[in-house]
């Protein structure tokens, strides 16, 4: 297991996704954020089954700044309950993982 992490979150619009991605990278909380537009989500919300089109963000970061990433997502995401799922990176390209570490402060 490395100290590198993927964080997943969804946003209601491409504009919001871009804003969050830029903020995370500018604040050096993420080395890279992939924006995947047009994700269809089906979920339970307030007793109903809902369907919506969202953008998925895949955030590359480290465990050391994960709490700040989570706080930033809560601050900037328009959802009442923003998704924030942290996934440990077991292994990967050594050079790429090093780059993540160098890019995140």
Backbone as numpy.savetxt, mean C-alpha at the origin, in Angstrom:
# Nx Ny Nz CAx CAy CAz Cx Cy Cz
13.29 -14.91 6.22 12.43 -13.72 6.22 13.32 -12.49 6.22
12.95 -11.53 5.41 13.67 -10.26 5.36 12.89 -9.22 6.16
13.44 -8.03 6.27 12.72 -6.92 6.91 11.89 -6.15 5.89
11.87 -6.60 4.65 11.11 -5.93 3.59 9.67 -6.41 3.61
8.76 -5.51 3.24 7.33 -5.82 3.30 6.60 -5.31 2.06
5.51 -6.00 1.73 4.52 -5.50 0.78 3.32 -5.08 1.61
2.76 -3.95 1.28 1.54 -3.49 1.93 0.50 -3.31 0.85
-0.68 -3.85 1.07 -1.79 -3.73 0.13 -2.83 -2.77 0.68
-3.35 -1.93 -0.19 -4.47 -1.08 0.17 -5.26 -0.80 -1.10
-6.50 -0.37 -0.93 -7.33 0.01 -2.06 -7.76 1.45 -1.91
-8.08 2.07 -3.04 -8.52 3.47 -3.09 -9.74 3.56 -3.99
-10.51 4.60 -3.77 -11.75 4.77 -4.53 -11.55 5.34 -5.93
-10.38 5.94 -6.18 -10.16 6.56 -7.49 -8.68 6.53 -7.86
-8.41 6.68 -9.15 -7.03 6.74 -9.62 -6.34 7.98 -9.09
-7.06 9.08 -9.02 -6.48 10.33 -8.49 -6.03 10.14 -7.04
-6.87 9.53 -6.21 -6.51 9.27 -4.82 -5.33 8.30 -4.74
-5.33 7.27 -5.55 -4.24 6.29 -5.56 -2.92 6.97 -5.91
-2.92 7.82 -6.92 -1.69 8.52 -7.30 -1.21 9.45 -6.20
-2.14 10.13 -5.56 -1.78 11.04 -4.47 -1.13 10.28 -3.32
-1.74 9.18 -2.92 -1.19 8.37 -1.82 0.17 7.80 -2.22
0.30 7.28 -3.43 1.56 6.70 -3.90 2.68 7.75 -3.87
2.40 8.92 -4.41 3.41 9.99 -4.43 3.81 10.40 -3.02
2.84 10.52 -2.14 3.14 10.91 -0.76 4.02 9.88 -0.08
3.69 8.61 -0.22 4.50 7.56 0.41 5.94 7.57 -0.09
6.12 7.74 -1.39 7.47 7.75 -1.96 8.20 9.04 -1.56
7.52 10.18 -1.63 8.15 11.46 -1.26 8.57 11.47 0.21
7.79 10.87 1.08 8.12 10.81 2.51 9.13 9.69 2.82
9.57 8.99 1.79 10.51 7.87 1.89 9.98 6.75 2.79
8.66 6.55 2.73 8.02 5.45 3.43 7.87 4.23 2.52
8.07 4.43 1.23 7.98 3.36 0.25 9.04 3.57 -0.81
9.64 2.49 -1.27 10.58 2.56 -2.38 9.83 2.67 -3.70
8.69 2.02 -3.76 7.90 1.96 -4.99 6.46 1.63 -4.61
5.54 2.18 -5.37 4.12 1.84 -5.21 3.56 1.53 -6.59
3.07 0.32 -6.77 2.38 -0.04 -8.01 0.91 0.29 -7.85
0.35 0.94 -8.87 -1.07 1.27 -8.90 -1.73 0.37 -9.94
-2.66 -0.44 -9.47 -3.39 -1.33 -10.36 -4.83 -0.82 -10.44
-5.18 -0.15 -11.53 -6.53 0.43 -11.64 -7.57 -0.62 -12.03
-8.82 -0.25 -11.84 -9.94 -1.06 -12.32 -10.01 -2.44 -11.68
-9.77 -2.53 -10.37 -9.93 -3.77 -9.64 -11.38 -3.84 -9.18
-12.06 -4.91 -9.47 -13.43 -5.07 -9.00 -13.42 -5.80 -7.66
-14.01 -5.18 -6.66 -14.03 -5.75 -5.31 -15.46 -6.08 -4.91
-15.63 -7.25 -4.30 -16.92 -7.68 -3.75 -16.68 -7.92 -2.26
-17.49 -7.29 -1.41 -17.21 -7.34 0.03 -18.48 -7.09 0.84
-18.42 -7.51 2.11 -19.49 -7.17 3.05 -19.21 -5.80 3.64
-20.22 -4.94 3.69 -20.07 -3.64 4.33 -21.41 -3.24 4.92
-21.42 -3.06 6.21 -22.60 -2.62 6.96 -23.82 -3.49 6.64
-23.59 -4.81 6.67 -24.67 -5.76 6.51 -25.10 -6.05 5.08
-24.44 -5.46 4.13 -24.79 -5.65 2.72 -23.59 -6.17 1.94
-23.87 -6.89 0.86 -22.81 -7.27 -0.07 -22.70 -6.15 -1.10
-21.52 -5.59 -1.19 -21.26 -4.46 -2.09 -20.30 -4.88 -3.20
-20.36 -4.19 -4.30 -19.41 -4.34 -5.40 -18.97 -2.95 -5.81
-17.68 -2.77 -5.97 -17.19 -1.48 -6.44 -15.90 -1.66 -7.24
-15.61 -0.66 -8.06 -14.37 -0.62 -8.81 -13.40 0.24 -8.04
-12.22 -0.30 -7.78 -11.23 0.39 -6.97 -9.87 0.32 -7.66
-8.90 1.01 -7.06 -7.50 0.88 -7.44 -6.79 0.16 -6.31
-5.95 -0.79 -6.66 -5.14 -1.52 -5.69 -3.74 -0.94 -5.69
-3.22 -0.64 -4.50 -1.84 -0.19 -4.36 -1.02 -1.33 -3.77
0.14 -1.60 -4.38 1.10 -2.56 -3.87 2.33 -1.74 -3.47
2.55 -1.66 -2.17 3.56 -0.76 -1.60 4.76 -1.58 -1.15
5.96 -1.21 -1.61 7.19 -1.89 -1.19 7.85 -1.04 -0.11
8.04 -1.62 1.07 8.56 -0.87 2.21 9.33 -1.80 3.14
9.59 -1.33 4.36 10.27 -2.13 5.36 9.44 -2.19 6.63
9.72 -3.18 7.46 8.99 -3.32 8.72 9.23 -2.12 9.64
10.40 -1.51 9.54 10.74 -0.39 10.42 9.80 0.81 10.24
9.28 1.02 9.05 8.41 2.18 8.81 6.95 1.79 8.61
6.64 0.50 8.80 5.27 0.06 8.54 4.23 0.84 9.33
4.47 1.13 10.60 3.50 1.88 11.40 3.23 3.25 10.79
4.26 3.89 10.26 4.10 5.20 9.61 3.34 5.07 8.29
3.57 3.98 7.57 2.80 3.72 6.35 1.32 3.58 6.70
1.03 2.79 7.71 -0.36 2.58 8.13 -1.01 3.92 8.54
-0.29 4.74 9.29 -0.81 6.04 9.71 -1.07 6.94 8.50
-0.16 6.91 7.54 -0.32 7.73 6.33 -1.52 7.27 5.52
-1.73 5.96 5.42 -2.90 5.46 4.70 -4.19 5.90 5.39
-4.22 5.86 6.70 -5.40 6.32 7.44 -5.63 7.81 7.24
-4.54 8.56 7.17 -4.61 10.01 6.99 -5.13 10.40 5.61
-4.68 9.70 4.57 -4.94 10.13 3.19 -6.06 9.39 2.48
-6.41 8.20 2.94 -7.43 7.41 2.25 -8.82 7.91 2.61
-9.68 8.02 1.64 -11.03 8.55 1.86 -11.98 7.53 2.47
-11.57 6.26 2.51 -12.45 5.24 3.06 -12.57 5.36 4.58
-13.74 5.03 5.08 -13.97 5.00 6.52 -13.08 3.96 7.19
-12.87 2.84 6.52 -12.04 1.75 7.03 -11.06 1.33 5.93
-9.93 2.05 5.81 -8.99 1.74 4.73 -8.32 0.38 4.93
-8.18 -0.34 3.85 -7.45 -1.60 3.87 -5.98 -1.32 4.14
-5.37 -2.12 4.97 -3.92 -2.04 5.21 -3.47 -3.43 5.63
-2.92 -4.17 4.67 -2.47 -5.53 4.92 -0.98 -5.59 4.65
-0.22 -6.04 5.64 1.24 -6.14 5.53 1.61 -7.59 5.30
2.43 -7.84 4.28 2.87 -9.18 3.92 4.39 -9.20 3.96
4.94 -10.13 4.71 6.40 -10.27 4.77 6.96 -10.83 3.49
8.11 -10.32 3.09 8.82 -10.82 1.92 9.85 -11.82 2.41
9.67 -13.07 2.06 10.56 -14.14 2.49 11.95 -14.00 1.87
11.97 -13.76 0.57 13.23 -13.72 -0.17 12.99 -12.99 -1.47
14.04 -12.68 -2.18 13.92 -12.02 -3.46 15.28 -11.67 -4.00
15.29 -10.92 -5.07 16.54 -10.45 -5.65 17.28 -9.61 -4.62
18.50 -9.99 -4.29 19.27 -9.28 -3.26 19.43 -7.81 -3.60
19.70 -7.51 -4.85 19.90 -6.11 -5.26 18.60 -5.32 -5.13
17.48 -5.93 -5.50 16.19 -5.23 -5.40 15.84 -4.99 -3.93
16.01 -6.00 -3.10 15.70 -5.83 -1.68 16.60 -4.78 -1.04
17.85 -4.74 -1.46 18.77 -3.71 -0.96 18.29 -2.32 -1.38
17.83 -2.19 -2.62 17.31 -0.92 -3.12 16.12 -0.45 -2.29
15.23 -1.37 -1.94 14.10 -1.00 -1.08 14.63 -0.41 0.22
15.57 -1.10 0.83 16.14 -0.63 2.09 16.79 0.73 1.98
17.49 0.98 0.87 18.15 2.26 0.67 17.15 3.38 0.38
16.00 3.05 -0.17 15.02 4.06 -0.57 14.08 4.47 0.55
13.99 3.65 1.59 13.06 3.88 2.69 13.84 4.39 3.90
13.35 5.44 4.52 14.04 6.02 5.68 13.11 6.10 6.85
